[in-house]
Amino acid sequence: MENKSEVKNDYVTQLDLLKHGDKLKKELNNNITKVSDEVSELKSLVLPLTASSQQTAKNTEKISDTLEVFVGNTTSHLHKHDLEISEMRGTVADKTEKKKGNTTIIVTIITVIGGIITGIIALAPVFWGG
């Protein structure tokens, strides 16, 4: 006859099966609880970030719109300045030409008056007997 320690059971009792099932259920419930806690933590971290990200997106859109308006206004303003500067350059050039012409006339008049005075001084002794 065989020794009891050498005998192998090829069957599982219902009690062993239930114990093993309960053990698996407990492990599974523990794992589910851990995952649920981790998901709750993630929710508490991610949800505020989502709201913050949405607000950032709205603010970025507002900044983009504001910059578009600013660039449009600035471009228009700079174009007006370019036109005004071009107009001023023309006006300054005209005034410079007028000043050059006036200066030439004044220099000519002074030269003529100087010539006349020099002539009078040179001819004065002849007329007044000197």
C-alpha positions as CSV (number, residue, x, y, z in Angstrom):
1,M,0.0,0.0,0.0
2,E,1.1,3.5,-0.7
3,N,2.1,5.9,2.0
4,K,-0.3,8.8,2.6
5,S,2.3,11.4,2.0
6,E,2.9,9.9,-1.4
7,V,-0.7,10.0,-2.4
8,K,-1.7,12.9,-4.7
9,N,-5.2,14.2,-4.9
10,D,-6.3,14.9,-8.4
11,Y,-9.5,16.7,-7.3
12,V,-10.4,20.1,-5.7
13,T,-13.0,20.3,-3.0
14,Q,-15.7,22.8,-3.3
15,L,-14.5,24.5,-0.1
16,D,-11.0,25.0,-1.6
17,L,-12.6,26.4,-4.8
18,L,-14.7,28.9,-2.8
19,K,-11.7,29.9,-0.7
20,H,-9.6,30.5,-3.8
21,G,-12.5,32.4,-5.4
22,D,-12.8,34.6,-2.4
23,K,-9.1,35.3,-2.3
24,L,-9.2,36.3,-6.0
25,K,-12.2,38.5,-5.4
26,K,-10.4,40.3,-2.5
27,E,-7.3,40.8,-4.6
28,L,-9.4,42.1,-7.5
29,N,-11.4,44.4,-5.2
30,N,-8.1,45.7,-3.7
31,N,-6.7,46.4,-7.1
32,I,-9.9,48.1,-8.3
33,T,-9.9,50.3,-5.1
34,K,-6.3,51.3,-5.8
35,V,-7.0,52.1,-9.4
36,S,-10.1,54.0,-8.4
37,D,-8.1,56.1,-5.8
38,E,-5.5,56.8,-8.4
39,V,-8.1,57.9,-10.9
40,S,-9.7,60.1,-8.3
41,E,-6.3,61.7,-7.7
42,L,-5.8,62.2,-11.4
43,K,-9.3,63.8,-11.7
44,S,-8.4,66.2,-8.9
45,L,-5.2,67.1,-10.7
46,V,-6.3,67.1,-14.3
47,L,-9.7,68.8,-14.1
48,P,-8.3,72.1,-12.8
49,L,-5.6,71.9,-15.4
50,T,-8.2,71.4,-18.1
51,A,-10.1,74.5,-16.9
52,S,-6.9,76.4,-16.8
53,S,-5.9,75.3,-20.3
54,Q,-9.3,76.3,-21.6
55,Q,-8.9,79.8,-20.0
56,T,-5.3,80.0,-21.5
57,A,-6.7,79.1,-24.9
58,K,-9.3,81.8,-24.7
59,N,-6.8,84.4,-23.5
60,T,-4.4,83.4,-26.3
61,E,-7.2,83.9,-28.8
62,K,-8.0,87.3,-27.4
63,I,-4.3,88.3,-27.5
64,S,-4.1,87.1,-31.1
65,D,-7.2,89.2,-32.1
66,T,-5.8,92.2,-30.2
67,L,-2.4,91.9,-32.0
68,E,-4.1,91.6,-35.4
69,V,-6.0,94.8,-34.7
70,F,-2.9,96.5,-33.3
71,V,-0.8,95.4,-36.4
72,G,-3.5,96.6,-38.7
73,N,-3.7,100.0,-37.0
74,T,0.0,100.3,-36.8
75,T,0.5,99.5,-40.5
76,S,-2.1,102.1,-41.4
77,H,-0.5,104.6,-39.1
78,L,2.9,104.0,-40.5
79,H,1.6,104.3,-44.0
80,K,0.2,107.7,-43.2
81,H,3.5,108.7,-41.6
82,D,5.3,107.6,-44.8
83,L,3.0,109.7,-46.9
84,E,3.4,112.7,-44.5
85,I,7.2,112.3,-44.5
86,S,7.3,112.2,-48.3
87,E,5.1,115.3,-48.5
88,M,7.4,117.0,-46.0
89,R,10.5,116.1,-48.0
90,G,8.9,117.7,-51.0
91,T,8.0,120.8,-49.0
92,V,11.5,121.0,-47.5
93,A,13.1,120.6,-50.9
94,D,10.9,123.4,-52.3
95,K,11.7,125.6,-49.4
96,T,15.4,124.9,-49.8
97,E,15.3,125.8,-53.4
98,K,13.4,129.0,-52.6
99,K,16.0,129.8,-49.9
100,K,18.8,129.2,-52.3
101,G,17.1,131.5,-54.9
102,N,16.5,134.2,-52.2
103,T,20.1,133.9,-51.0
104,T,21.4,134.3,-54.6
105,I,19.3,137.4,-55.1
106,I,20.4,138.9,-51.8
107,V,24.1,138.2,-52.5
108,T,23.6,139.7,-56.0
109,I,21.9,142.8,-54.5
110,I,24.7,143.2,-51.9
111,T,27.3,142.8,-54.6
112,V,25.7,145.4,-56.8
113,I,25.2,147.8,-53.9
114,G,28.8,147.2,-52.8
115,G,30.0,147.9,-56.4
116,I,28.0,151.1,-56.5
117,I,29.4,152.3,-53.1
118,T,32.9,151.4,-54.2
119,G,32.3,153.2,-57.5
120,I,31.0,156.3,-55.6
121,I,33.9,156.3,-53.2
122,A,36.3,155.9,-56.2
123,L,34.6,158.6,-58.2
124,A,34.0,161.0,-55.2
125,P,37.3,162.8,-55.4
126,V,36.7,163.4,-59.0
127,F,33.4,165.1,-58.4
128,W,34.2,167.0,-55.2
129,G,37.6,168.0,-56.2
130,G,40.0,166.2,-54.4
